[in-house]
């Protein structure tokens, strides 16, 4: 398994991650902060090992 940064220009993926995160952690006071820069650029994709 490896972790690959999600390209900051990949708006479709970033928006999907943000929406899922906000849905799951809506009650957290940090939920909005986690989907904004600079935190957002630290999103990683988990890629299964070969």
C-alpha positions, -999 to 999 in steps of 0.1 A, spaced: 0 0 0 12 35 -7 -2 70 -2 -3 95 -31 -11 131 -27 -43 142 -44 -35 169 -70 -48 202 -59 -61 208 -94 -82 177 -92 -113 196 -81 -137 167 -87 -119 144 -63 -112 172 -37 -149 182 -37 -160 145 -33 -136 141 -3 -148 174 12 -184 164 9 -178 129 25 -158 144 53 -184 171 60 -212 145 60 -194 122 84 -180 149 108 -207 175 105 -209 178 143 -172 186 147 -162 222 152 -132 215 129 -152 201 99 -151 232 78 -115 239 85 -105 204 73 -119 212 38 -100 245 33 -64 253 24 -38 246 36 -53 215 52 -70 204 20 -37 200 1 -27 172 25 -54 149 12 -39 115 3 -52 87 -19 -46 52 -5 -34 30 -34 -33 -8 -28 0 -25 -31 9 -45 -62 
